Amino acid sequence: MKYPRTINRYCPYCRTHNQHTVSIYKKGKERMLNHGRRRLERKKRGYGSFPKEIFHKNAKINKRTQPMLECSGCGKKQYAKSYRVKKFEILD
Ligand SMILES: [Zn+2]
């Protein structure tokens, strides 16, 4: 799928249409001491089964790509519609 580098969209912070630059959302680095991680470590330490099943039967082939729009006026970022496509290209 081809997506433009700049797009004219409504910005809820500026309350007008503004030029937005498009980038792809990337997950940040997980903190090793967040609540879910602490809970998992505690569960894994003790008796009993593994707390979460390891998922093997994947029905979906492609992961979602999340485009991020950055407003040229205020610099705030917002999400755009995400797509499950094999290839996601940002065109200049
Ligand atoms: Zn704005």
PDB file of the backbone (N, CA, C, O) and the ligand in Angstrom, with CONECT records:
HET     ZN  A 101       1
ATOM      1  N   MET A   1       0.836  -1.179   0.000  1.00  0.00           N
ATOM      2  CA  MET A   1       0.000   0.000   0.000  1.00  0.00           C
ATOM      3  C   MET A   1       0.879   1.240   0.000  1.00  0.00           C
ATOM      4  O   MET A   1       1.927   1.293   0.644  1.00  0.00           O
ATOM      5  N   LYS A   2       0.412   2.239  -0.749  1.00  0.00           N
ATOM      6  CA  LYS A   2       1.181   3.480  -0.838  1.00  0.00           C
ATOM      7  C   LYS A   2       0.466   4.580  -0.071  1.00  0.00           C
ATOM      8  O   LYS A   2      -0.747   4.751  -0.193  1.00  0.00           O
ATOM      9  N   TYR A   3       1.218   5.311   0.709  1.00  0.00           N
ATOM     10  CA  TYR A   3       0.646   6.351   1.570  1.00  0.00           C
ATOM     11  C   TYR A   3       1.457   7.625   1.362  1.00  0.00           C
ATOM     12  O   TYR A   3       2.684   7.553   1.298  1.00  0.00           O
ATOM     13  N   PRO A   4       0.820   8.783   1.255  1.00  0.00           N
ATOM     14  CA  PRO A   4       1.592  10.008   1.001  1.00  0.00           C
ATOM     15  C   PRO A   4       2.375  10.467   2.222  1.00  0.00           C
ATOM     16  O   PRO A   4       1.987  10.199   3.359  1.00  0.00           O
ATOM     17  N   ARG A   5       3.475  11.158   1.978  1.00  0.00           N
ATOM     18  CA  ARG A   5       4.315  11.657   3.072  1.00  0.00           C
ATOM     19  C   ARG A   5       3.639  12.793   3.831  1.00  0.00           C
ATOM     20  O   ARG A   5       3.728  12.869   5.056  1.00  0.00           O
ATOM     21  N   THR A   6       2.973  13.663   3.107  1.00  0.00           N
ATOM     22  CA  THR A   6       2.225  14.753   3.757  1.00  0.00           C
ATOM     23  C   THR A   6       0.755  14.626   3.387  1.00  0.00           C
ATOM     24  O   THR A   6       0.414  14.222   2.275  1.00  0.00           O
ATOM     25  N   ILE A   7      -0.110  14.977   4.332  1.00  0.00           N
ATOM     26  CA  ILE A   7      -1.545  14.798   4.130  1.00  0.00           C
ATOM     27  C   ILE A   7      -2.258  15.967   4.823  1.00  0.00           C
ATOM     28  O   ILE A   7      -1.828  16.435   5.878  1.00  0.00           O
ATOM     29  N   ASN A   8      -3.345  16.424   4.214  1.00  0.00           N
ATOM     30  CA  ASN A   8      -4.087  17.541   4.793  1.00  0.00           C
ATOM     31  C   ASN A   8      -5.239  16.987   5.616  1.00  0.00           C
ATOM     32  O   ASN A   8      -6.181  16.410   5.072  1.00  0.00           O
ATOM     33  N   ARG A   9      -5.159  17.164   6.932  1.00  0.00           N
ATOM     34  CA  ARG A   9      -6.124  16.546   7.834  1.00  0.00           C
ATOM     35  C   ARG A   9      -6.572  17.552   8.882  1.00  0.00           C
ATOM     36  O   ARG A   9      -5.934  18.577   9.122  1.00  0.00           O
ATOM     37  N   TYR A  10      -7.700  17.210   9.493  1.00  0.00           N
ATOM     38  CA  TYR A  10      -8.209  18.027  10.589  1.00  0.00           C
ATOM     39  C   TYR A  10      -7.381  17.782  11.841  1.00  0.00           C
ATOM     40  O   TYR A  10      -7.147  16.631  12.209  1.00  0.00           O
ATOM     41  N   CYS A  11      -6.936  18.841  12.499  1.00  0.00           N
ATOM     42  CA  CYS A  11      -6.207  18.719  13.759  1.00  0.00           C
ATOM     43  C   CYS A  11      -7.148  19.131  14.889  1.00  0.00           C
ATOM     44  O   CYS A  11      -7.591  20.278  14.921  1.00  0.00           O
ATOM     45  N   PRO A  12      -7.465  18.221  15.823  1.00  0.00           N
ATOM     46  CA  PRO A  12      -8.390  18.571  16.904  1.00  0.00           C
ATOM     47  C   PRO A  12      -7.820  19.579  17.897  1.00  0.00           C
ATOM     48  O   PRO A  12      -8.570  20.185  18.662  1.00  0.00           O
ATOM     49  N   TYR A  13      -6.497  19.763  17.893  1.00  0.00           N
ATOM     50  CA  TYR A  13      -5.882  20.729  18.806  1.00  0.00           C
ATOM     51  C   TYR A  13      -5.933  22.128  18.212  1.00  0.00           C
ATOM     52  O   TYR A  13      -6.225  23.101  18.909  1.00  0.00           O
ATOM     53  N   CYS A  14      -5.644  22.221  16.901  1.00  0.00           N
ATOM     54  CA  CYS A  14      -5.721  23.525  16.223  1.00  0.00           C
ATOM     55  C   CYS A  14      -7.153  23.833  15.781  1.00  0.00           C
ATOM     56  O   CYS A  14      -7.481  24.990  15.516  1.00  0.00           O
ATOM     57  N   ARG A  15      -7.991  22.830  15.701  1.00  0.00           N
ATOM     58  CA  ARG A  15      -9.380  22.917  15.249  1.00  0.00           C
ATOM     59  C   ARG A  15      -9.512  23.423  13.814  1.00  0.00           C
ATOM     60  O   ARG A  15     -10.532  24.009  13.451  1.00  0.00           O
ATOM     61  N   THR A  16      -8.507  23.202  13.021  1.00  0.00           N
ATOM     62  CA  THR A  16      -8.584  23.499  11.587  1.00  0.00           C
ATOM     63  C   THR A  16      -7.896  22.379  10.825  1.00  0.00           C
ATOM     64  O   THR A  16      -7.253  21.506  11.409  1.00  0.00           O
ATOM     65  N   HIS A  17      -8.046  22.425   9.513  1.00  0.00           N
ATOM     66  CA  HIS A  17      -7.281  21.502   8.685  1.00  0.00           C
ATOM     67  C   HIS A  17      -5.858  22.019   8.558  1.00  0.00           C
ATOM     68  O   HIS A  17      -5.636  23.212   8.349  1.00  0.00           O
ATOM     69  N   ASN A  18      -4.909  21.124   8.685  1.00  0.00           N
ATOM     70  CA  ASN A  18      -3.500  21.477   8.638  1.00  0.00           C
ATOM     71  C   ASN A  18      -2.732  20.407   7.884  1.00  0.00           C
ATOM     72  O   ASN A  18      -3.200  19.281   7.720  1.00  0.00           O
ATOM     73  N   GLN A  19      -1.554  20.777   7.432  1.00  0.00           N
ATOM     74  CA  GLN A  19      -0.675  19.806   6.791  1.00  0.00           C
ATOM     75  C   GLN A  19      -0.063  18.903   7.861  1.00  0.00           C
ATOM     76  O   GLN A  19       0.461  19.387   8.864  1.00  0.00           O
ATOM     77  N   HIS A  20      -0.131  17.595   7.642  1.00  0.00           N
ATOM     78  CA  HIS A  20       0.441  16.639   8.587  1.00  0.00           C
ATOM     79  C   HIS A  20       1.526  15.825   7.889  1.00  0.00           C
ATOM     80  O   HIS A  20       1.387  15.465   6.720  1.00  0.00           O
ATOM     81  N   THR A  21       2.600  15.540   8.609  1.00  0.00           N
ATOM     82  CA  THR A  21       3.616  14.639   8.068  1.00  0.00           C
ATOM     83  C   THR A  21       3.372  13.245   8.634  1.00  0.00           C
ATOM     84  O   THR A  21       3.034  13.082   9.806  1.00  0.00           O
ATOM     85  N   VAL A  22       3.549  12.249   7.779  1.00  0.00           N
ATOM     86  CA  VAL A  22       3.195  10.873   8.126  1.00  0.00           C
ATOM     87  C   VAL A  22       4.455  10.096   8.500  1.00  0.00           C
ATOM     88  O   VAL A  22       5.466  10.154   7.800  1.00  0.00           O
ATOM     89  N   SER A  23       4.378   9.377   9.601  1.00  0.00           N
ATOM     90  CA  SER A  23       5.430   8.427   9.956  1.00  0.00           C
ATOM     91  C   SER A  23       4.748   7.161  10.444  1.00  0.00           C
ATOM     92  O   SER A  23       3.537   7.150  10.666  1.00  0.00           O
ATOM     93  N   ILE A  24       5.504   6.115  10.609  1.00  0.00           N
ATOM     94  CA  ILE A  24       4.910   4.844  11.066  1.00  0.00           C
ATOM     95  C   ILE A  24       5.184   4.681  12.554  1.00  0.00           C
ATOM     96  O   ILE A  24       6.312   4.852  13.018  1.00  0.00           O
ATOM     97  N   TYR A  25       4.134   4.347  13.288  1.00  0.00           N
ATOM     98  CA  TYR A  25       4.237   4.169  14.735  1.00  0.00           C
ATOM     99  C   TYR A  25       5.106   2.950  15.036  1.00  0.00           C
ATOM    100  O   TYR A  25       4.918   1.881  14.457  1.00  0.00           O
ATOM    101  N   LYS A  26       6.056   3.128  15.948  1.00  0.00           N
ATOM    102  CA  LYS A  26       6.870   1.996  16.391  1.00  0.00           C
ATOM    103  C   LYS A  26       6.746   1.889  17.897  1.00  0.00           C
ATOM    104  O   LYS A  26       6.759   2.886  18.619  1.00  0.00           O
ATOM    105  N   LYS A  27       6.627   0.670  18.345  1.00  0.00           N
ATOM    106  CA  LYS A  27       6.465   0.408  19.769  1.00  0.00           C
ATOM    107  C   LYS A  27       7.738   0.814  20.505  1.00  0.00           C
ATOM    108  O   LYS A  27       8.845   0.536  20.044  1.00  0.00           O
ATOM    109  N   GLY A  28       7.575   1.472  21.647  1.00  0.00           N
ATOM    110  CA  GLY A  28       8.728   1.874  22.429  1.00  0.00           C
ATOM    111  C   GLY A  28       9.313   0.710  23.199  1.00  0.00           C
ATOM    112  O   GLY A  28       8.728  -0.372  23.243  1.00  0.00           O
ATOM    113  N   LYS A  29      10.470   0.934  23.806  1.00  0.00           N
ATOM    114  CA  LYS A  29      11.128  -0.131  24.550  1.00  0.00           C
ATOM    115  C   LYS A  29      10.372  -0.371  25.856  1.00  0.00           C
ATOM    116  O   LYS A  29       9.994   0.567  26.557  1.00  0.00           O
ATOM    117  N   GLU A  30      10.162  -1.652  26.161  1.00  0.00           N
ATOM    118  CA  GLU A  30       9.403  -1.988  27.365  1.00  0.00           C
ATOM    119  C   GLU A  30      10.283  -1.801  28.597  1.00  0.00           C
ATOM    120  O   GLU A  30      11.441  -2.216  28.618  1.00  0.00           O
ATOM    121  N   ARG A  31       9.712  -1.166  29.628  1.00  0.00           N
ATOM    122  CA  ARG A  31      10.438  -1.035  30.886  1.00  0.00           C
ATOM    123  C   ARG A  31      10.411  -2.383  31.582  1.00  0.00           C
ATOM    124  O   ARG A  31       9.383  -3.059  31.575  1.00  0.00           O
ATOM    125  N   MET A  32      11.506  -2.781  32.174  1.00  0.00           N
ATOM    126  CA  MET A  32      11.562  -4.097  32.787  1.00  0.00           C
ATOM    127  C   MET A  32      10.849  -4.132  34.133  1.00  0.00           C
ATOM    128  O   MET A  32      10.650  -5.216  34.681  1.00  0.00           O
ATOM    129  N   LEU A  33      10.464  -3.003  34.675  1.00  0.00           N
ATOM    130  CA  LEU A  33       9.803  -2.977  35.982  1.00  0.00           C
ATOM    131  C   LEU A  33       8.361  -2.497  35.891  1.00  0.00           C
ATOM    132  O   LEU A  33       7.813  -2.014  36.882  1.00  0.00           O
ATOM    133  N   ASN A  34       7.740  -2.618  34.732  1.00  0.00           N
ATOM    134  CA  ASN A  34       6.336  -2.222  34.660  1.00  0.00           C
ATOM    135  C   ASN A  34       5.457  -3.258  35.349  1.00  0.00           C
ATOM    136  O   ASN A  34       5.913  -4.358  35.658  1.00  0.00           O
ATOM    137  N   HIS A  35       4.203  -2.907  35.586  1.00  0.00           N
ATOM    138  CA  HIS A  35       3.359  -3.741  36.453  1.00  0.00           C
ATOM    139  C   HIS A  35       3.137  -5.128  35.874  1.00  0.00           C
ATOM    140  O   HIS A  35       3.228  -6.123  36.592  1.00  0.00           O
ATOM    141  N   GLY A  36       2.847  -5.200  34.583  1.00  0.00           N
ATOM    142  CA  GLY A  36       2.597  -6.491  33.956  1.00  0.00           C
ATOM    143  C   GLY A  36       3.825  -7.383  33.992  1.00  0.00           C
ATOM    144  O   GLY A  36       3.718  -8.590  34.207  1.00  0.00           O
ATOM    145  N   ARG A  37       4.993  -6.786  33.781  1.00  0.00           N
ATOM    146  CA  ARG A  37       6.246  -7.541  33.802  1.00  0.00           C
ATOM    147  C   ARG A  37       6.518  -8.066  35.209  1.00  0.00           C
ATOM    148  O   ARG A  37       6.934  -9.214  35.368  1.00  0.00           O
ATOM    149  N   ARG A  38       6.290  -7.240  36.229  1.00  0.00           N
ATOM    150  CA  ARG A  38       6.507  -7.671  37.620  1.00  0.00           C
ATOM    151  C   ARG A  38       5.584  -8.834  37.978  1.00  0.00           C
ATOM    152  O   ARG A  38       5.986  -9.798  38.630  1.00  0.00           O
ATOM    153  N   ARG A  39       4.309  -8.711  37.521  1.00  0.00           N
ATOM    154  CA  ARG A  39       3.327  -9.749  37.813  1.00  0.00           C
ATOM    155  C   ARG A  39       3.728 -11.066  37.148  1.00  0.00           C
ATOM    156  O   ARG A  39       3.639 -12.132  37.757  1.00  0.00           O
ATOM    157  N   LEU A  40       4.172 -10.978  35.884  1.00  0.00           N
ATOM    158  CA  LEU A  40       4.590 -12.172  35.142  1.00  0.00           C
ATOM    159  C   LEU A  40       5.787 -12.830  35.800  1.00  0.00           C
ATOM    160  O   LEU A  40       5.844 -14.054  35.914  1.00  0.00           O
ATOM    161  N   GLU A  41       6.749 -12.016  36.237  1.00  0.00           N
ATOM    162  CA  GLU A  41       7.945 -12.563  36.885  1.00  0.00           C
ATOM    163  C   GLU A  41       7.576 -13.268  38.186  1.00  0.00           C
ATOM    164  O   GLU A  41       8.122 -14.325  38.504  1.00  0.00           O
ATOM    165  N   ARG A  42       6.647 -12.678  38.934  1.00  0.00           N
ATOM    166  CA  ARG A  42       6.232 -13.277  40.195  1.00  0.00           C
ATOM    167  C   ARG A  42       5.533 -14.612  39.926  1.00  0.00           C
ATOM    168  O   ARG A  42       5.746 -15.590  40.643  1.00  0.00           O
ATOM    169  N   LYS A  43       4.696 -14.639  38.884  1.00  0.00           N
ATOM    170  CA  LYS A  43       3.948 -15.852  38.547  1.00  0.00           C
ATOM    171  C   LYS A  43       4.879 -16.956  38.056  1.00  0.00           C
ATOM    172  O   LYS A  43       4.687 -18.130  38.374  1.00  0.00           O
ATOM    173  N   LYS A  44       5.877 -16.573  37.289  1.00  0.00           N
ATOM    174  CA  LYS A  44       6.792 -17.557  36.727  1.00  0.00           C
ATOM    175  C   LYS A  44       7.697 -18.162  37.788  1.00  0.00           C
ATOM    176  O   LYS A  44       8.225 -19.261  37.618  1.00  0.00           O
ATOM    177  N   ARG A  45       7.872 -17.433  38.887  1.00  0.00           N
ATOM    178  CA  ARG A  45       8.788 -17.894  39.917  1.00  0.00           C
ATOM    179  C   ARG A  45       8.198 -19.070  40.704  1.00  0.00           C
ATOM    180  O   ARG A  45       8.923 -19.974  41.118  1.00  0.00           O
ATOM    181  N   GLY A  46       6.863 -19.046  40.907  1.00  0.00           N
ATOM    182  CA  GLY A  46       6.254 -20.005  41.821  1.00  0.00           C
ATOM    183  C   GLY A  46       5.834 -21.297  41.167  1.00  0.00           C
ATOM    184  O   GLY A  46       6.301 -21.645  40.083  1.00  0.00           O
ATOM    185  N   TYR A  47       4.952 -22.002  41.834  1.00  0.00           N
ATOM    186  CA  TYR A  47       4.415 -23.263  41.336  1.00  0.00           C
ATOM    187  C   TYR A  47       3.320 -22.989  40.327  1.00  0.00           C
ATOM    188  O   TYR A  47       2.943 -21.839  40.098  1.00  0.00           O
ATOM    189  N   GLY A  48       2.804 -24.066  39.717  1.00  0.00           N
ATOM    190  CA  GLY A  48       1.682 -23.930  38.805  1.00  0.00           C
ATOM    191  C   GLY A  48       2.142 -23.811  37.374  1.00  0.00           C
ATOM    192  O   GLY A  48       3.335 -23.807  37.073  1.00  0.00           O
ATOM    193  N   SER A  49       1.152 -23.712  36.495  1.00  0.00           N
ATOM    194  CA  SER A  49       1.463 -23.704  35.080  1.00  0.00           C
ATOM    195  C   SER A  49       1.979 -22.338  34.662  1.00  0.00           C
ATOM    196  O   SER A  49       1.972 -21.381  35.436  1.00  0.00           O
ATOM    197  N   PHE A  50       2.418 -22.278  33.440  1.00  0.00           N
ATOM    198  CA  PHE A  50       2.869 -21.011  32.882  1.00  0.00           C
ATOM    199  C   PHE A  50       1.657 -20.083  32.784  1.00  0.00           C
ATOM    200  O   PHE A  50       0.603 -20.519  32.321  1.00  0.00           O
ATOM    201  N   PRO A  51       1.769 -18.837  33.198  1.00  0.00           N
ATOM    202  CA  PRO A  51       0.588 -17.968  33.317  1.00  0.00           C
ATOM    203  C   PRO A  51      -0.146 -17.690  32.016  1.00  0.00           C
ATOM    204  O   PRO A  51      -1.368 -17.547  32.018  1.00  0.00           O
ATOM    205  N   LYS A  52       0.567 -17.612  30.923  1.00  0.00           N
ATOM    206  CA  LYS A  52      -0.114 -17.333  29.661  1.00  0.00           C
ATOM    207  C   LYS A  52       0.246 -18.404  28.662  1.00  0.00           C
ATOM    208  O   LYS A  52       1.402 -18.815  28.565  1.00  0.00           O
ATOM    209  N   GLU A  53      -0.759 -18.862  27.908  1.00  0.00           N
ATOM    210  CA  GLU A  53      -0.464 -19.835  26.872  1.00  0.00           C
ATOM    211  C   GLU A  53       0.356 -19.177  25.776  1.00  0.00           C
ATOM    212  O   GLU A  53       0.187 -18.000  25.456  1.00  0.00           O
ATOM    213  N   ILE A  54       1.256 -19.985  25.210  1.00  0.00           N
ATOM    214  CA  ILE A  54       2.014 -19.475  24.067  1.00  0.00           C
ATOM    215  C   ILE A  54       1.197 -19.768  22.814  1.00  0.00           C
ATOM    216  O   ILE A  54       0.855 -20.915  22.527  1.00  0.00           O
ATOM    217  N   PHE A  55       0.897 -18.713  22.082  1.00  0.00           N
ATOM    218  CA  PHE A  55      -0.027 -18.792  20.955  1.00  0.00           C
ATOM    219  C   PHE A  55       0.689 -19.291  19.705  1.00  0.00           C
ATOM    220  O   PHE A  55       1.714 -18.741  19.301  1.00  0.00           O
ATOM    221  N   HIS A  56       0.125 -20.361  19.088  1.00  0.00           N
ATOM    222  CA  HIS A  56       0.791 -20.921  17.912  1.00  0.00           C
ATOM    223  C   HIS A  56      -0.029 -20.786  16.641  1.00  0.00           C
ATOM    224  O   HIS A  56       0.521 -20.549  15.565  1.00  0.00           O
ATOM    225  N   LYS A  57      -1.374 -20.938  16.763  1.00  0.00           N
ATOM    226  CA  LYS A  57      -2.196 -20.958  15.557  1.00  0.00           C
ATOM    227  C   LYS A  57      -2.547 -19.531  15.141  1.00  0.00           C
ATOM    228  O   LYS A  57      -3.607 -19.019  15.503  1.00  0.00           O
ATOM    229  N   ASN A  58      -1.692 -18.915  14.409  1.00  0.00           N
ATOM    230  CA  ASN A  58      -1.965 -17.550  13.974  1.00  0.00           C
ATOM    231  C   ASN A  58      -2.875 -17.556  12.751  1.00  0.00           C
ATOM    232  O   ASN A  58      -2.532 -18.131  11.719  1.00  0.00           O
ATOM    233  N   ALA A  59      -4.039 -16.913  12.871  1.00  0.00           N
ATOM    234  CA  ALA A  59      -4.950 -16.845  11.742  1.00  0.00           C
ATOM    235  C   ALA A  59      -4.581 -15.697  10.822  1.00  0.00           C
ATOM    236  O   ALA A  59      -4.758 -15.780   9.607  1.00  0.00           O
ATOM    237  N   LYS A  60      -4.068 -14.624  11.408  1.00  0.00           N
ATOM    238  CA  LYS A  60      -3.772 -13.427  10.617  1.00  0.00           C
ATOM    239  C   LYS A  60      -2.322 -13.453  10.158  1.00  0.00           C
ATOM    240  O   LYS A  60      -1.411 -13.794  10.912  1.00  0.00           O
ATOM    241  N   ILE A  61      -2.143 -13.085   8.912  1.00  0.00           N
ATOM    242  CA  ILE A  61      -0.824 -13.173   8.308  1.00  0.00           C
ATOM    243  C   ILE A  61      -0.068 -11.871   8.508  1.00  0.00           C
ATOM    244  O   ILE A  61       1.124 -11.868   8.814  1.00  0.00           O
ATOM    245  N   ASN A  62      -0.787 -10.758   8.328  1.00  0.00           N
ATOM    246  CA  ASN A  62      -0.109  -9.460   8.350  1.00  0.00           C
ATOM    247  C   ASN A  62      -0.436  -8.703   9.624  1.00  0.00           C
ATOM    248  O   ASN A  62      -1.559  -8.739  10.126  1.00  0.00           O
ATOM    249  N   LYS A  63       0.580  -8.018  10.132  1.00  0.00           N
ATOM    250  CA  LYS A  63       0.363  -7.186  11.310  1.00  0.00           C
ATOM    251  C   LYS A  63      -0.167  -5.820  10.883  1.00  0.00           C
ATOM    252  O   LYS A  63       0.006  -5.396   9.740  1.00  0.00           O
ATOM    253  N   ARG A  64      -0.806  -5.154  11.813  1.00  0.00           N
ATOM    254  CA  ARG A  64      -1.321  -3.831  11.530  1.00  0.00           C
ATOM    255  C   ARG A  64      -0.188  -2.811  11.472  1.00  0.00           C
ATOM    256  O   ARG A  64       0.717  -2.818  12.307  1.00  0.00           O
ATOM    257  N   THR A  65      -0.253  -1.940  10.477  1.00  0.00           N
ATOM    258  CA  THR A  65       0.675  -0.826  10.401  1.00  0.00           C
ATOM    259  C   THR A  65      -0.076   0.425  10.815  1.00  0.00           C
ATOM    260  O   THR A  65      -1.141   0.727  10.275  1.00  0.00           O
ATOM    261  N   GLN A  66       0.474   1.142  11.761  1.00  0.00           N
ATOM    262  CA  GLN A  66      -0.210   2.307  12.306  1.00  0.00           C
ATOM    263  C   GLN A  66       0.494   3.577  11.843  1.00  0.00           C
ATOM    264  O   GLN A  66       1.585   3.876  12.328  1.00  0.00           O
ATOM    265  N   PRO A  67      -0.096   4.333  10.920  1.00  0.00           N
ATOM    266  CA  PRO A  67       0.514   5.612  10.534  1.00  0.00           C
ATOM    267  C   PRO A  67       0.254   6.671  11.607  1.00  0.00           C
ATOM    268  O   PRO A  67      -0.830   6.729  12.186  1.00  0.00           O
ATOM    269  N   MET A  68       1.267   7.509  11.863  1.00  0.00           N
ATOM    270  CA  MET A  68       1.138   8.609  12.814  1.00  0.00           C
ATOM    271  C   MET A  68       1.177   9.903  12.034  1.00  0.00           C
ATOM    272  O   MET A  68       1.987  10.070  11.122  1.00  0.00           O
ATOM    273  N   LEU A  69       0.287  10.826  12.404  1.00  0.00           N
ATOM    274  CA  LEU A  69       0.252  12.115  11.723  1.00  0.00           C
ATOM    275  C   LEU A  69       0.749  13.186  12.680  1.00  0.00           C
ATOM    276  O   LEU A  69       0.253  13.309  13.800  1.00  0.00           O
ATOM    277  N   GLU A  70       1.737  13.963  12.231  1.00  0.00           N
ATOM    278  CA  GLU A  70       2.236  15.054  13.058  1.00  0.00           C
ATOM    279  C   GLU A  70       1.815  16.380  12.448  1.00  0.00           C
ATOM    280  O   GLU A  70       2.109  16.666  11.287  1.00  0.00           O
ATOM    281  N   CYS A  71       1.128  17.182  13.239  1.00  0.00           N
ATOM    282  CA  CYS A  71       0.602  18.462  12.755  1.00  0.00           C
ATOM    283  C   CYS A  71       1.748  19.450  12.562  1.00  0.00           C
ATOM    284  O   CYS A  71       2.637  19.561  13.406  1.00  0.00           O
ATOM    285  N   SER A  72       1.713  20.166  11.439  1.00  0.00           N
ATOM    286  CA  SER A  72       2.759  21.154  11.185  1.00  0.00           C
ATOM    287  C   SER A  72       2.525  22.423  11.993  1.00  0.00           C
ATOM    288  O   SER A  72       3.452  23.200  12.218  1.00  0.00           O
ATOM    289  N   GLY A  73       1.280  22.635  12.431  1.00  0.00           N
ATOM    290  CA  GLY A  73       0.975  23.835  13.197  1.00  0.00           C
ATOM    291  C   GLY A  73       1.399  23.726  14.651  1.00  0.00           C
ATOM    292  O   GLY A  73       2.150  24.568  15.143  1.00  0.00           O
ATOM    293  N   CYS A  74       0.920  22.684  15.353  1.00  0.00           N
ATOM    294  CA  CYS A  74       1.176  22.585  16.786  1.00  0.00           C
ATOM    295  C   CYS A  74       2.187  21.490  17.126  1.00  0.00           C
ATOM    296  O   CYS A  74       2.704  21.463  18.243  1.00  0.00           O
ATOM    297  N   GLY A  75       2.474  20.595  16.195  1.00  0.00           N
ATOM    298  CA  GLY A  75       3.447  19.539  16.459  1.00  0.00           C
ATOM    299  C   GLY A  75       2.886  18.364  17.219  1.00  0.00           C
ATOM    300  O   GLY A  75       3.634  17.458  17.589  1.00  0.00           O
ATOM    301  N   LYS A  76       1.581  18.352  17.464  1.00  0.00           N
ATOM    302  CA  LYS A  76       0.960  17.229  18.162  1.00  0.00           C
ATOM    303  C   LYS A  76       0.815  16.060  17.199  1.00  0.00           C
ATOM    304  O   LYS A  76       0.667  16.243  15.991  1.00  0.00           O
ATOM    305  N   LYS A  77       0.862  14.847  17.763  1.00  0.00           N
ATOM    306  CA  LYS A  77       0.713  13.660  16.929  1.00  0.00           C
ATOM    307  C   LYS A  77      -0.644  13.031  17.152  1.00  0.00           C
ATOM    308  O   LYS A  77      -1.190  13.075  18.254  1.00  0.00           O
ATOM    309  N   GLN A  78      -1.178  12.453  16.108  1.00  0.00           N
ATOM    310  CA  GLN A  78      -2.418  11.695  16.240  1.00  0.00           C
ATOM    311  C   GLN A  78      -2.341  10.481  15.336  1.00  0.00           C
ATOM    312  O   GLN A  78      -1.552  10.427  14.393  1.00  0.00           O
ATOM    313  N   TYR A  79      -3.195   9.497  15.658  1.00  0.00           N
ATOM    314  CA  TYR A  79      -3.217   8.268  14.888  1.00  0.00           C
ATOM    315  C   TYR A  79      -4.048   8.449  13.638  1.00  0.00           C
ATOM    316  O   TYR A  79      -5.019   9.205  13.628  1.00  0.00           O
ATOM    317  N   ALA A  80      -3.662   7.753  12.589  1.00  0.00           N
ATOM    318  CA  ALA A  80      -4.499   7.663  11.401  1.00  0.00           C
ATOM    319  C   ALA A  80      -5.056   6.250  11.348  1.00  0.00           C
ATOM    320  O   ALA A  80      -4.767   5.435  12.225  1.00  0.00           O
ATOM    321  N   LYS A  81      -5.836   5.958  10.346  1.00  0.00           N
ATOM    322  CA  LYS A  81      -6.425   4.627  10.225  1.00  0.00           C
ATOM    323  C   LYS A  81      -5.323   3.616   9.940  1.00  0.00           C
ATOM    324  O   LYS A  81      -4.450   3.852   9.103  1.00  0.00           O
ATOM    325  N   SER A  82      -5.370   2.476  10.649  1.00  0.00           N
ATOM    326  CA  SER A  82      -4.328   1.472  10.475  1.00  0.00           C
ATOM    327  C   SER A  82      -4.795   0.406   9.487  1.00  0.00           C
ATOM    328  O   SER A  82      -5.994   0.193   9.307  1.00  0.00           O
ATOM    329  N   TYR A  83      -3.845  -0.252   8.860  1.00  0.00           N
ATOM    330  CA  TYR A  83      -4.156  -1.233   7.819  1.00  0.00           C
ATOM    331  C   TYR A  83      -3.374  -2.507   8.047  1.00  0.00           C
ATOM    332  O   TYR A  83      -2.245  -2.482   8.538  1.00  0.00           O
ATOM    333  N   ARG A  84      -3.996  -3.639   7.680  1.00  0.00           N
ATOM    334  CA  ARG A  84      -3.297  -4.914   7.649  1.00  0.00           C
ATOM    335  C   ARG A  84      -2.872  -5.156   6.213  1.00  0.00           C
ATOM    336  O   ARG A  84      -3.634  -5.710   5.420  1.00  0.00           O
ATOM    337  N   VAL A  85      -1.687  -4.754   5.884  1.00  0.00           N
ATOM    338  CA  VAL A  85      -1.203  -4.963   4.533  1.00  0.00           C
ATOM    339  C   VAL A  85       0.186  -5.568   4.601  1.00  0.00           C
ATOM    340  O   VAL A  85       0.905  -5.430   5.591  1.00  0.00           O
ATOM    341  N   LYS A  86       0.539  -6.238   3.525  1.00  0.00           N
ATOM    342  CA  LYS A  86       1.841  -6.900   3.471  1.00  0.00           C
ATOM    343  C   LYS A  86       2.952  -5.854   3.419  1.00  0.00           C
ATOM    344  O   LYS A  86       3.978  -5.982   4.087  1.00  0.00           O
ATOM    345  N   LYS A  87       2.730  -4.828   2.621  1.00  0.00           N
ATOM    346  CA  LYS A  87       3.782  -3.836   2.398  1.00  0.00           C
ATOM    347  C   LYS A  87       3.175  -2.450   2.556  1.00  0.00           C
ATOM    348  O   LYS A  87       2.163  -2.136   1.931  1.00  0.00           O
ATOM    349  N   PHE A  88       3.779  -1.640   3.373  1.00  0.00           N
ATOM    350  CA  PHE A  88       3.285  -0.285   3.604  1.00  0.00           C
ATOM    351  C   PHE A  88       4.390   0.690   3.257  1.00  0.00           C
ATOM    352  O   PHE A  88       5.428   0.729   3.917  1.00  0.00           O
ATOM    353  N   GLU A  89       4.158   1.485   2.207  1.00  0.00           N
ATOM    354  CA  GLU A  89       5.188   2.412   1.750  1.00  0.00           C
ATOM    355  C   GLU A  89       4.728   3.841   1.964  1.00  0.00           C
ATOM    356  O   GLU A  89       3.557   4.159   1.761  1.00  0.00           O
ATOM    357  N   ILE A  90       5.650   4.705   2.375  1.00  0.00           N
ATOM    358  CA  ILE A  90       5.344   6.138   2.452  1.00  0.00           C
ATOM    359  C   ILE A  90       6.032   6.806   1.271  1.00  0.00           C
ATOM    360  O   ILE A  90       7.255   6.766   1.133  1.00  0.00           O
ATOM    361  N   LEU A  91       5.219   7.419   0.429  1.00  0.00           N
ATOM    362  CA  LEU A  91       5.760   8.055  -0.774  1.00  0.00           C
ATOM    363  C   LEU A  91       6.100   9.510  -0.503  1.00  0.00           C
ATOM    364  O   LEU A  91       5.389  10.192   0.235  1.00  0.00           O
ATOM    365  N   ASP A  92       7.193   9.987  -1.101  1.00  0.00           N
ATOM    366  CA  ASP A  92       7.588  11.400  -0.945  1.00  0.00           C
ATOM    367  C   ASP A  92       6.918  12.260  -2.007  1.00  0.00           C
ATOM    368  O   ASP A  92       7.125  13.473  -2.041  1.00  0.00           O
TER     369      ASP A  92
HETATM  370 ZN    ZN A 101      -2.389  21.119  15.233  1.00  0.00          ZN2+
END
